[in-house]
Amino acid sequence: MTNTLVISPAAKEDLQNIYNYGKGNWGAVRATQYLLHIKSKFSYLQSNPQGCAVRNELLLGIRCLPVKNHNVFYQFQSKSRQVEVVRILQGRQSAALHIS
């Protein structure tokens, strides 16, 4: 059975901000490529929702998948088989400040 993927409004905003930053610094083509690379990891999360490190010090049950310069924070609800991408933060950002 396939797990459902949900992207939170905050994570959608993160994706938009990542694209905008990349477009401004490296152009639309590279920004699109980078964004597609991040999004390509979502299928891994759906297939392996418990395969990443648990970060309970941030929020109970939250997990983290590093993707190049960013970290994808997500939660897995086993009963509903739902993977929710909560935030996508640049590696130098304080996750504790952005995840609650």
Long-range contacts (C-beta under 8 A, 24 or more apart in sequence): 1-81, 2-46, 2-81, 3-45, 3-46, 3-47, 3-49, 3-76, 3-81, 3-82, 3-83, 4-46, 4-80, 4-81, 4-82, 4-83, 5-42, 5-45, 5-46, 5-82, 5-83, 5-85, 6-82, 6-83, 6-84, 6-85, 7-42, 7-84, 7-85, 8-84, 8-85, 8-86, 8-87, 10-86, 10-87, 11-85, 11-86, 11-87, 11-88, 14-87, 14-88, 14-89, 15-39, 15-88, 18-70, 18-88, 18-90, 34-68, 37-67, 37-68, 38-67, 38-68, 38-70, 38-72, 38-88, 41-65, 41-67, 41-72, 42-72, 42-83, 42-85, 45-72, 45-74, 45-83, 45-85, 46-83, 49-74, 49-76, 49-83, 50-76, 55-95, 57-96, 58-95, 58-96, 58-99, 59-86, 59-99, 59-100, 62-86, 62-99, 64-95, 66-91, 71-95, 73-99
